[in-house]
């Protein structure tokens, strides 16, 4: 993950963005999880995740790499989900969450990389999730998705309707328990990503 962050830091520097009253400018940068994050998976289990965001204000591009771990200490990487978009659009202040902005994130691609043999095996056994999965080899799921792993196609979910709130060097996103493809969240997640 650190290599991913280091490579993309040059992109952010090249974007030429500086802080201003504009929210898009304020969130331009590299944002990483500061801790192992626990999220309900919706099936009675909990996913343990770290996230690395890159947001480019001038071009309004964005990228996210989320690593899902097999353990609660985030010591055993399971899969990487790499998603990104052509644009993000700041809609305006949230009428529900004080201090938050409504932001739409449009997807250009969705990719998955198994980080263990167990993950590769699970993907090979999951219907409609591609085939011939190998540990450490990324596959593009933009057009096929992988419902068993929670990956939508770009066509079925071209845009997520999210929330962002900036508090100092911490950036919060909207709660992930609902379907952000159709409904904007009404609260924020517990875990922020932190500016690097």
C-alpha positions in Angstrom: 0.0 0.0 0.0 2.8 2.4 0.8 4.2 1.9 -2.7 0.8 2.7 -4.2 0.7 5.9 -2.1 4.2 6.9 -3.1 3.6 6.5 -6.8 0.4 8.5 -6.7 1.9 11.3 -4.6 3.5 12.6 -7.8 0.1 12.8 -9.5 -1.3 14.9 -6.7 1.7 17.2 -6.7 1.3 17.6 -10.5 -2.3 18.5 -10.2 -1.3 21.9 -8.9 -4.2 22.2 -6.4 -4.0 24.4 -3.4 -6.4 24.8 -0.5 -9.3 27.2 -1.2 -12.9 27.7 -0.2 -13.8 25.1 -2.9 -14.5 21.7 -1.2 -13.0 19.8 -4.2 -9.7 21.6 -3.7 -9.8 21.0 0.0 -10.1 17.2 -0.4 -7.5 17.0 -3.1 -4.7 14.8 -1.9 -3.7 11.4 -0.6 -5.8 9.9 2.2 -5.0 6.6 4.0 -6.6 4.6 6.8 -4.9 5.3 10.1 -6.1 2.0 11.6 -7.6 -1.3 10.8 -11.3 -0.6 10.1 -14.2 -2.9 11.0 -17.3 -2.8 8.8 -20.4 -5.0 9.0 -20.6 -7.1 5.8 -24.4 -7.5 5.9 -24.3 -11.3 6.3 -23.6 -11.3 10.1 -19.8 -11.1 9.5 -17.4 -8.1 9.7 -14.9 -7.1 7.1 -11.6 -5.7 8.3 -10.3 -3.1 5.8 -7.7 -0.4 5.1 -8.3 2.2 2.4 -6.0 4.4 0.3 -7.7 7.3 -1.6 -6.2 9.6 -4.2 -8.3 12.6 -5.1 -7.2 15.0 -7.9 -9.1 18.2 -7.7 -8.3 19.9 -11.0 -9.3 16.9 -13.1 -11.8 15.6 -10.6 -10.4 12.1 -10.9 -10.3 9.7 -7.9 -8.8 6.3 -7.1 -9.4 4.0 -4.2 -7.5 0.9 -3.2 -9.2 -1.0 -0.4 -7.5 -4.1 1.1 -9.8 -6.6 2.9 -8.0 -8.8 5.5 -8.8 -12.3 6.7 -8.2 -11.3 10.3 -9.3 -8.6 12.8 -5.8 -7.2 13.2 -5.4 -6.5 9.5 -2.3 -8.7 9.4 -3.4 -11.3 6.8 -4.3 -9.6 3.4 -7.1 -11.3 1.6 -8.0 -9.2 -1.5 -7.3 -5.8 -2.9 -10.2 -3.9 -4.6 -9.0 -1.2 -6.9 -11.7 1.2 -8.1 -11.5 4.6 -9.7 -13.5 7.2 -11.6 -13.5 9.6 -14.4 -15.0 12.2 -12.2 -16.3 13.2 -8.8 -18.8 16.0 -8.4 -19.5 18.0 -5.2 -23.2 18.5 -5.2 -23.5 20.8 -2.2 -24.1 20.8 1.6 -25.9 17.8 3.0 -29.3 18.7 4.4 -29.1 15.7 6.8 -25.5 15.6 8.1 -24.2 18.9 9.5 -20.9 20.0 7.9 -20.9 17.3 5.3 -21.0 17.7 1.5 -23.0 15.5 -0.9 -20.5 14.1 -3.4 -21.1 11.8 -6.4 -18.3 9.4 -7.4 -18.5 8.1 -11.0 -16.7 4.8 -11.7 -14.5 4.1 -14.7 -13.2 0.7 -13.5 -13.4 -1.9 -10.8 -10.6 -4.5 -10.3 -9.8 -7.2 -7.8 -6.6 -8.9 -6.8 -6.5 -12.0 -4.6 -3.7 -11.6 -2.1 -3.7 -15.2 -0.8 -4.2 -18.7 -2.2 -7.4 -18.9 -0.1 -8.8 -15.8 -1.8 -7.9 -17.0 -5.3 -9.6 -20.3 -4.5 -12.7 -18.6 -3.2 -12.9 -16.4 -6.3 -12.5 -19.5 -8.6 -15.4 -21.1 -6.7 -17.7 -18.0 -6.8 -20.1 -18.0 -9.8 -19.9 -15.1 -12.2 -16.7 -13.7 -10.8 -14.3 -14.5 -13.6 -12.0 -17.5 -13.8 -8.4 -18.6 -13.5 -7.7 -16.5 -10.5 -4.2 -16.5 -9.2 -2.7 -15.0 -6.1 -1.3 -11.5 -6.8 -2.8 -11.3 -10.3 -5.4 -8.5 -10.8 -8.5 -9.0 -12.9 -10.7 -6.3 -14.3 -14.4 -6.8 -13.2 -15.7 -3.5 -14.7 -18.0 -5.3 -17.1 -18.7 -8.6 -15.3 -18.7 -7.7 -11.6 -18.5 -10.2 -8.8 -21.6 -10.2 -6.7 -20.3 -12.8 -4.3 -17.5 -10.4 -3.4 -19.7 -7.2 -3.5 -18.3 -5.9 -6.7 -20.8 -4.3 -9.0 -20.3 -3.7 -12.8 -19.7 -0.2 -13.9 -22.9 -0.4 -15.9 -25.1 -1.5 -13.0 -23.6 1.1 -10.6 -22.0 3.9 -12.6 -22.1 6.4 -9.7 -22.1 6.2 -5.9 -24.0 9.0 -4.1 -21.8 9.6 -1.1 -21.1 12.1 1.7 -17.8 13.7 2.7 -16.9 15.7 5.8 -13.5 17.2 6.4 -12.4 17.7 10.0 -8.8 18.9 10.1 -6.7 16.3 8.4 -9.4 13.6 8.6 -11.8 12.9 5.7 -15.0 11.0 6.5 -17.2 9.2 3.9 -20.8 8.1 4.1 -22.0 4.9 5.8 -21.7 1.9 3.6 -24.5 -0.2 4.9 -27.0 0.9 2.2 -26.9 0.8 -1.6 -25.0 4.0 -2.5 -25.7 3.3 -6.2 -29.3 4.3 -5.5 -29.5 6.1 -2.2 -27.2 8.7 -0.5 -26.2 7.7 3.1 -27.7 9.7 6.0 -24.7 9.3 8.3 -20.9 9.1 8.2 -18.7 6.1 8.8 -16.8 5.8 12.1 -13.4 5.6 10.5 -11.9 8.6 8.6 -9.0 8.5 6.1 -6.2 10.8 7.1 -4.3 13.2 4.8 -0.8 12.1 4.0 
